[in-house]
Amino acid sequence: MAKETTDNQNVIDQPEVLKPRMVTIEIAGKKVEVPEGITVIKAMWYAGQEVVRGVGCLGGFCGACATYYRTKDDPKVRTCLACQTAVQDGMSFTMMPPFPARKATYDIQKLQDPKQDLFSLYPEAPLCRNCNACTEACPQQIDVREGVWKAVFGDFKSVSEMFMDCVMCGMCTPVCIADIAPNLVALYVSRAQGAHFTEKPKGLDTRIKEIQDGRFNDEWKRILKMNEKELADHCAMVK
Amino acid sequence: MDIHALQQIVHKTRDDRRKQTIPKFSPADRDQLIHKYHPDFRSSAYRPIRFGPNEGDKTVVELATLLEGDSSIQDNTDLAPHYSCDVLVIGGGGAGCAAALHAHGSGANTILATKLRLGDSNSVMAQGGMQISVAPEDSPVTHFIDTLKGGHMQNDHALLKVMVEDGPSIAKWLLELGVLFDRQADGNLHVKKGGGSSKPRLLTCSDYTGLEIMRVLKDEVINQKIQLLEFAAAIELLSDDNGACSGAIFKDLDNQRTVVVAAKSVILATGGIGRLHIQGFPTSNHYGATGDGLCLAYRMGAKLAHIDTFQYHPSGAVYPEQLIGALVTEGIRSEGGQLVNAKGERFVNELDTRDVVSSSIIRECEEGRGIRTMSGRVGVWLDTPLLDAEHGPGTVEKHFPAMMLQFERFGIDISKDPVLIYPTLHYQNGGVKIDTNSETNVKNLFVAGEASGGLHGRNRLMGNSLLDLMVFGKRSGLTAAGRAASMKQGTLTLKHLQKFRAVAKKHGSPSGVISPMILPAYTRKVG
């Protein structure tokens, strides 16, 4: 690691970093003391828990660490990703267990009418009762309810854009009173959008054909027979 | 001082810096800088491996210890298989999914085993994009040259050539599966310029490229009904009487039972080693990045390449504490984000290769021009608000929604305030040596993705990792599947392990270390 800087002018000395205060939190109903401000997942490690299920990328992308939490004296149960949320005094949390949502299976390339197929693959999708619980449960701040409606109305493009942030944590699913798994619906819709309703890039086909036709063969030959020095000199010329 | 007070110098110097151009280092200056400051050249962190296929080669102490480690499997373990298949893929990230899909697609009976969930990997976090030469002014040859330069000319030419040439057809495959790459107005694929590249070549899905690809591949693995063994950690490989690979032994992490899988071929797609925290570095890697595949392959006699070189991503977060080690995507620098020291000065061309940029950040910090947090970490500023100043308000939010959200959760608006960063352990440049079919020197043992070595030389170029996963995942899957029909399942023995143990014994006192590590020991010992 880097040595200390010599210039004490350039030091961040915010007190919460200076000396972590211990706070009392509840993990799955059990009270423990942990340093304030560490992430929820680190708090579990600090409390001595072995965590196998419920940890993945530790970077906020994989959705493995979906967690329910409540802050002191607030009745509202919220959702978060455990690797991306700091603990505070009086917080109470528990990880979401794997939820048995039904995923439809399909051959994305062979779909004949993807917008209509949505209703056979996910017949529950149009049964949304507008309670908005899914949107409130989303730790990625996606307007999930709106997304489900757009999917049902065939606006696949908007859904694919809205759900680009979706980490598939699945926290929208247990709260749905119509038994919709919005993240799985959106995944189907996004894939269908990509595979069926997006223009094929012409330049890509051109490049694939060029490679097949050997357009670069002469250049390859020239480069691959160069000795080390010639190759280094050639590389140095490419800016 | 308050962090906002220290940030003022970045705001104050922004206009002057915008006009400034910083040339890239000459080859001689670049070598000098790297030798002095890059962690790969800190000799006290290295030692020779005492025995095995790479005996005498130097690597970091943490890895050498694991490679020499003993197996948890006893010689008399019951090897009656619980499962049998043509192709056993170990690892559920990008390379594993690509391998399983291609093997299954060619008719092979395929099992995908992974120690966490399907998809839990570094792949899902890849933000910068995927290098594929699709632009008319670009070519696979130029991609080859750029990668070679980035890799200090040490890349395996044959591997590199197939990667750059297979690239465009990989893009087509992903598009057909429904991956939503960013487009230009004319419908062609949008390309961005990445660090160390001479041409814009990065295909992106905003700053969620890895996530988008993995969402689709995971979904496809499930749709294809490929058999999954989740929470199954590989703890030993199996060999037949001729030393070829014939299966693997797993530990079911839910119930600690041993599971034996017989396979005609095994594809290791187990990823990198960030969670070994070599040299004490924080890491951007996922929870399971403990180099398991390296240990398994090494005990089997597979040779490793470039195992002494690691990539430290220039921009790992240093502040707030909760995000230490997390990546601030290179895309920010691709779009003009500047690195600024405590004096408000730029000190490197931000689009130079990762090893050069990381080395110069370490130089600034070691020479007293860094900013220190009270937990003792040091960093320099990444001027993120510059992007809004340069390309119009809302640019950061629009182009880097994942980054915005990550910092917003801790009350930091990166479109208004610069971010404090320091290099973070990001990637294992080397790995198990493979040929162009992704096979190792051990027959029927394939390695794909970050666990493999040779392709990237001594420094992987940004954006080449996602392509590596897809190309060599595909090649390993197709080759293994192609072989299955004409071969018999090999016998299941632990002869390679007995041999390894005998050699270890000859080299003196065992360390008592058991490998692979499986998961890092983060749980605090309480009481």
Interface residues (C-beta under 8 A of the other chain):
Chain A: M1 A2 K3 E4 T5 T6 D7 Q9 N10 V11 I12 D13 Q14 V17 L18 G37 I38 T39 K42 W45 Y46 A47 G48 Q49 E50 V51 V52 R53 V55 G56 C57 L58 G59 G60 F61 C62 A64 Q84 T85 A86 K103 T105 Y106 D107 I108 Q109 Q140 Q141 S160 M164 D165 C166 V167 M168 L187 S190 R191 A192 Q193 G194 A195 T198 E199 K200 P201 K202 G203 L204 D205 T206 R207 I208 I211 F216 E219 W220 I223 L224 E228 L231 A232 H234 C235 A236 V238 K239
Chain B: M1 D2 I3 L6 P27 L116 R117 G119 D120 S121 N122 V124 M125 S133 V134 A135 P136 S139 P140 V141 T142 F144 I145 D146 L148 K149 M153 H157 K161 E165 P168 S169 A171 K172 L175 E176 L177 G178 V179 L180 R183 G187 N188 L189 S198 C205 S206 Y208 G210 L211 E212 R215 V216 D219 E220 I222 N223 K225 F231 L253 D254 Q279 G280 F281 S284 H286 Y287 Y319 E321 Q322 A326 L327 A342 I362 C365 E366 G368 R369 G370 I371 R372 T373 M374 S375 G376 R377 V378 P401 A402 L405 Q406 R409 F410 L420 Y422 L519 Y522 T523 R524 K525 V526 G527
